[in-house]
């Protein structure tokens, strides 16, 4: 009995020793800056904060000519002074943390960097500008395209670009006096207007969207007949879906919808069942004739138009407040 008790005591002591030797990791705060890189216009301010420590940081800057730093505790206000790149450092003990600051007169982000329009047509580009709103531009070929500025809406301004003759122009936008450091370029391609003889027979002088979309269907079936393909029937449900997509293009010109879903989710949203589906999109073309010319000159779009897989079509047209046309073809079978 005594030996049995000794064994139990030994086991208990061993367990106590094991538990005493075990250590449980504690979660430690991560020391870091809230920003790693900042694009900062001249005269603008950003705040850099060091978190994860109660120790007061020592702040420094790599180039005080480019940025000014005003620090208080573990927070520093950084102001852009002149164009260039500098680093803000926060030092705690032997460890140093840095944030890269890129300073420019302005940061210009265009909604698109290329634009395809027809002669006599127009398209729009929105510039999102952080910094100076005093903008200028250069045009590599003013005979090809012209530019007009709209009104500022916060940090955004809409540009209207009109096609004057067939060709390509490089239009560069920049903050006045800072072309080298702020310029963004938009490539504008202007396509020839007009087309084959039967296009001229039904040249669009119509302004009613319903008549313009019907004319697209007529031209589609002319092209299919010439290629030896059967005609597509105009489908009311596809027309309704295409009208929705055309309006969405004014928000986001893409086969991805403004809510992030792909374009073919419109079929589910409109309860349309198809065995095969396709979408063509375009904007800036002012007529059925010009938009069909754009599509027929693009191999991918042309393939949809002439495909033997499709039996029906819907066409949508949305015209925004600036008169820009957004076109959609939806195909189904």
C-alpha positions as CSV (number, residue, x, y, z in Angstrom):
1,X,0.0,0.0,0.0
2,X,2.8,2.3,0.9
3,X,4.6,1.6,-2.4
4,X,1.3,2.3,-4.3
5,X,1.0,5.7,-2.6
6,X,4.6,6.5,-3.4
7,X,3.9,5.8,-7.1
8,X,0.9,8.1,-7.1
9,X,2.9,10.8,-5.3
10,X,5.7,10.5,-7.9
11,X,3.3,10.7,-10.8
12,X,1.6,13.8,-9.2
13,X,5.0,15.4,-8.7
14,X,6.0,14.7,-12.3
15,X,2.8,16.3,-13.5
16,X,3.4,19.4,-11.4
17,X,6.9,19.7,-12.8
18,X,5.7,19.3,-16.4
19,X,3.1,22.0,-15.9
20,X,5.6,24.3,-14.2
21,X,8.0,23.9,-17.2
22,X,5.3,24.6,-19.8
23,X,5.1,28.2,-21.1
24,X,2.2,29.6,-23.0
25,X,3.0,32.2,-25.7
26,X,1.4,35.7,-25.2
27,X,0.3,37.8,-28.2
28,X,2.6,40.7,-28.7
29,X,1.5,43.9,-30.4
30,X,3.1,44.5,-33.8
31,X,4.9,47.8,-34.2
32,X,4.3,49.4,-37.6
33,X,3.5,52.5,-39.4
34,X,-0.1,53.0,-40.8
35,X,1.3,53.8,-44.3
36,X,4.2,52.5,-46.3
37,X,3.9,54.7,-49.4
38,X,2.1,58.0,-49.9
39,X,1.5,60.0,-53.1
40,X,1.4,63.5,-51.8
41,X,0.6,66.7,-53.9
42,X,2.6,69.8,-53.2
43,X,1.0,71.8,-50.4
44,X,-1.1,68.8,-49.2
45,X,-0.7,67.0,-45.8
46,X,-0.9,63.4,-44.7
47,X,-0.6,61.9,-41.3
48,X,1.7,59.0,-40.5
49,X,1.2,57.1,-37.2
50,X,3.3,54.5,-35.4
51,X,1.2,51.9,-33.6
52,X,1.9,48.9,-31.3
53,X,4.2,50.6,-28.8
54,X,3.9,53.2,-26.0
55,X,7.5,54.2,-26.4
56,X,7.8,57.7,-27.9
57,X,9.2,57.5,-31.4
58,X,12.0,59.7,-32.7
59,X,11.1,61.1,-36.1
60,X,13.4,62.1,-38.9
61,X,13.3,62.8,-42.7
62,X,15.6,61.9,-45.5
63,X,15.1,65.2,-47.4
64,X,13.6,68.3,-45.7
65,X,13.5,70.2,-49.0
66,X,10.9,67.8,-50.3
67,X,8.7,67.3,-47.2
68,X,8.2,69.0,-43.9
69,X,7.5,66.8,-40.8
70,X,5.8,68.0,-37.7
71,X,5.8,65.2,-35.0
72,X,4.0,64.8,-31.7
73,X,4.5,61.6,-29.9
74,X,3.9,58.7,-32.3
75,X,2.1,60.8,-34.9
76,X,3.7,62.9,-37.6
77,X,2.1,65.3,-40.0
78,X,3.9,65.3,-43.4
79,X,3.5,68.2,-45.9
80,X,4.7,68.2,-49.5
81,X,7.0,71.0,-50.4
82,X,8.5,70.3,-53.8
83,X,8.6,67.4,-56.4
84,X,10.7,64.5,-55.4
85,X,10.8,61.4,-53.2
86,X,11.7,61.4,-49.5
87,X,11.4,59.0,-46.6
88,X,9.9,59.6,-43.1
89,X,11.6,57.5,-40.3
90,X,10.2,56.6,-36.9
91,X,12.8,55.2,-34.6
92,X,12.0,53.2,-31.4
93,X,15.1,51.9,-29.6
94,X,17.3,50.3,-32.2
95,X,14.4,49.6,-34.6
96,X,13.5,52.1,-37.4
97,X,10.3,52.2,-39.5
98,X,10.0,54.1,-42.8
99,X,7.3,55.5,-45.1
100,X,8.1,56.5,-48.7
101,X,6.6,59.9,-49.7
102,X,6.3,60.7,-53.4
103,X,5.6,64.4,-53.9
104,X,4.2,65.9,-57.2
105,X,2.3,69.0,-58.1
106,X,-0.6,66.7,-58.9
107,X,-1.5,63.0,-59.4
108,X,-3.7,62.5,-62.5
109,X,-5.5,59.2,-63.0
110,X,-7.6,59.0,-66.3
111,X,-10.6,56.6,-66.4
112,X,-9.0,55.1,-69.6
113,X,-5.7,55.4,-71.4
114,X,-7.0,54.6,-74.9
115,X,-10.0,55.7,-76.8
116,X,-11.5,54.6,-80.1
117,X,-14.0,56.8,-81.8
118,X,-15.3,57.4,-85.3
119,X,-14.8,60.4,-87.5
120,X,-17.4,62.9,-86.4
121,X,-18.0,61.0,-83.2
122,X,-16.9,61.7,-79.7
123,X,-16.0,60.0,-76.5
124,X,-15.5,61.0,-72.9
125,X,-12.6,60.5,-70.4
126,X,-12.8,61.4,-66.7
127,X,-9.6,62.6,-65.0
128,X,-9.3,62.0,-61.2
129,X,-6.9,64.6,-60.0
130,X,-5.3,64.7,-56.6
131,X,-3.5,68.1,-56.2
132,X,-3.5,71.1,-58.5
133,X,-6.6,71.6,-60.7
134,X,-4.6,73.9,-63.0
135,X,-4.3,71.5,-65.9
136,X,-2.9,71.8,-69.4
137,X,-2.5,69.3,-72.3
138,X,-0.6,68.7,-75.5
139,X,-2.0,67.1,-78.6
140,X,0.3,65.2,-81.0
141,X,-2.1,65.8,-83.9
142,X,-4.8,68.4,-83.6
143,X,-6.2,67.5,-87.0
144,X,-7.2,64.0,-85.8
145,X,-8.9,64.9,-82.5
146,X,-9.9,67.9,-80.4
147,X,-10.4,68.2,-76.6
148,X,-12.8,70.2,-74.5
149,X,-12.9,70.4,-70.7
150,X,-16.1,70.1,-68.7
151,X,-16.7,71.4,-65.2
152,X,-14.9,70.2,-62.0
153,X,-16.9,67.9,-59.8
154,X,-14.8,67.6,-56.6
155,X,-11.5,66.2,-57.8
156,X,-12.9,64.9,-61.1
157,X,-13.3,66.6,-64.5
158,X,-14.9,65.1,-67.6
159,X,-13.2,65.6,-71.0
160,X,-14.9,65.3,-74.4
161,X,-12.7,64.2,-77.2
162,X,-14.1,64.5,-80.8
163,X,-12.8,62.7,-83.8
164,X,-12.0,65.0,-86.8
165,X,-10.2,62.7,-89.2
166,X,-9.0,59.1,-89.4
167,X,-5.7,58.6,-87.5
168,X,-4.1,58.4,-84.1
169,X,-3.3,61.2,-81.7
170,X,-1.5,61.1,-78.3
171,X,-3.1,63.6,-75.9
172,X,-1.0,64.3,-72.8
173,X,-2.6,65.9,-69.7
174,X,-0.5,67.5,-66.9
175,X,-0.4,70.1,-64.2
176,X,0.7,73.4,-65.6
177,X,4.5,73.9,-65.3
178,X,5.0,70.2,-64.2
179,X,4.6,68.2,-67.4
180,X,7.7,66.0,-66.8
181,X,6.5,64.8,-63.4
182,X,2.7,64.7,-63.7
183,X,1.8,63.9,-67.3
184,X,-0.6,61.1,-68.3
185,X,-1.2,60.1,-71.9
186,X,-4.4,59.0,-73.6
187,X,-4.1,57.4,-77.1
188,X,-7.0,58.4,-79.3
189,X,-7.7,56.4,-82.5
190,X,-10.2,57.9,-84.9
191,X,-11.7,55.4,-87.4
192,X,-13.1,56.3,-90.8
193,X,-16.8,56.9,-91.0
194,X,-19.0,55.6,-93.8
195,X,-18.9,52.1,-95.1
196,X,-20.3,49.8,-97.9
197,X,-23.0,50.8,-100.3
198,X,-25.9,49.3,-98.3
199,X,-24.7,51.3,-95.3
200,X,-25.2,54.4,-97.3
201,X,-28.8,53.4,-98.2
202,X,-29.7,53.4,-94.5
203,X,-27.4,56.1,-93.2
204,X,-28.6,57.0,-89.7
205,X,-30.1,60.4,-89.5
206,X,-32.4,59.1,-86.8
207,X,-32.1,60.3,-83.3
208,X,-34.6,58.0,-81.6
209,X,-32.7,55.3,-79.7
210,X,-35.3,52.6,-80.6
211,X,-34.9,53.4,-84.3
212,X,-31.1,53.5,-83.9
213,X,-30.9,50.1,-82.2
214,X,-33.3,48.6,-84.8
215,X,-31.0,49.9,-87.5
216,X,-28.1,48.0,-85.9
217,X,-30.1,44.8,-86.2
218,X,-30.7,45.5,-89.8
219,X,-27.0,46.0,-90.5
220,X,-26.1,42.9,-88.5
221,X,-28.4,40.8,-90.7
222,X,-27.0,42.4,-93.9
223,X,-23.5,41.4,-92.7
224,X,-24.6,37.8,-91.8
225,X,-26.3,37.4,-95.2
226,X,-23.2,38.5,-97.0
227,X,-21.2,35.9,-94.9
228,X,-23.7,33.1,-95.6
229,X,-25.2,33.0,-92.1
230,X,-28.9,33.0,-91.2
231,X,-30.5,36.1,-89.9
232,X,-30.9,36.9,-86.1
233,X,-34.3,37.7,-84.7
234,X,-34.7,40.7,-82.5
235,X,-35.6,39.5,-79.0
236,X,-37.6,41.8,-76.6
237,X,-36.0,40.3,-73.5
238,X,-32.5,40.6,-74.9
239,X,-33.3,44.2,-75.9
240,X,-34.3,44.9,-72.3
241,X,-31.2,43.3,-70.9
242,X,-29.0,45.2,-73.4
243,X,-30.6,48.5,-72.4
244,X,-29.6,47.8,-68.8
245,X,-26.1,47.0,-69.8
246,X,-25.8,50.1,-72.0
247,X,-26.6,52.3,-69.0
248,X,-24.1,50.5,-66.9
249,X,-21.4,51.2,-69.4
250,X,-21.7,54.9,-68.6
251,X,-20.6,54.0,-65.1
252,X,-17.9,51.4,-66.1
253,X,-17.0,50.7,-69.7
254,X,-16.1,47.0,-69.3
255,X,-17.5,43.5,-69.7
256,X,-17.4,43.5,-65.9
257,X,-20.5,45.2,-64.4
258,X,-20.3,48.1,-61.9
259,X,-21.1,45.7,-59.0
260,X,-18.1,43.5,-59.9
261,X,-20.0,40.6,-61.6
262,X,-19.4,39.5,-65.2
263,X,-21.6,40.8,-68.0
264,X,-23.4,37.5,-68.5
265,X,-25.1,37.8,-65.0
266,X,-27.5,40.1,-66.8
267,X,-29.2,37.0,-68.3
268,X,-29.9,35.6,-64.8
269,X,-31.1,39.1,-63.6
270,X,-33.6,39.3,-66.4
271,X,-34.6,35.6,-66.2
272,X,-33.3,34.8,-69.7
273,X,-32.3,31.3,-70.5
274,X,-29.8,30.8,-73.4
275,X,-27.7,27.9,-74.6
276,X,-25.0,30.3,-75.9
277,X,-24.4,33.9,-75.1
278,X,-22.2,36.8,-76.3
279,X,-21.7,40.5,-75.7
280,X,-20.3,43.4,-77.8
281,X,-19.9,46.8,-76.3
282,X,-18.8,50.2,-77.7
283,X,-19.1,53.9,-77.0
284,X,-18.6,57.2,-78.7
285,X,-20.0,56.1,-82.1
286,X,-22.9,58.5,-82.9
287,X,-24.9,56.2,-85.2
288,X,-25.7,52.6,-86.0
289,X,-23.5,52.9,-89.1
290,X,-20.4,54.1,-87.2
291,X,-20.8,51.6,-84.3
292,X,-21.2,48.7,-86.7
293,X,-18.1,49.8,-88.6
294,X,-16.1,49.7,-85.3
295,X,-17.4,46.2,-84.4
296,X,-16.9,44.8,-87.9
297,X,-13.3,46.1,-87.9
298,X,-12.6,44.2,-84.7
299,X,-12.1,40.4,-85.1
300,X,-13.6,39.5,-81.7
301,X,-16.7,41.6,-82.2
302,X,-17.1,40.5,-85.8
303,X,-16.9,36.9,-84.7
304,X,-19.9,37.4,-82.4
305,X,-21.9,39.2,-85.1
306,X,-21.4,36.4,-87.7
307,X,-21.4,33.4,-85.3
308,X,-23.6,30.5,-86.4
309,X,-24.2,29.7,-82.7
310,X,-26.5,32.6,-82.2
311,X,-30.1,32.8,-83.3
312,X,-31.3,36.0,-81.6
313,X,-30.0,39.5,-80.7
314,X,-30.8,42.4,-78.4
315,X,-29.4,45.9,-78.8
316,X,-29.2,48.6,-76.2
317,X,-28.3,52.2,-76.5
318,X,-27.8,54.8,-73.7
319,X,-27.1,58.4,-74.4
320,X,-25.6,60.4,-71.5
321,X,-26.0,64.1,-70.8
322,X,-23.0,65.0,-73.0
323,X,-24.6,63.1,-75.9
324,X,-22.1,60.2,-75.8
325,X,-23.6,57.0,-77.0
326,X,-23.0,53.7,-75.2
327,X,-23.9,50.6,-77.2
328,X,-24.5,47.0,-76.3
329,X,-25.2,43.9,-78.4
330,X,-26.4,40.8,-76.5
331,X,-26.5,37.5,-78.4
332,X,-28.3,34.3,-77.5
333,X,-29.5,30.9,-78.8
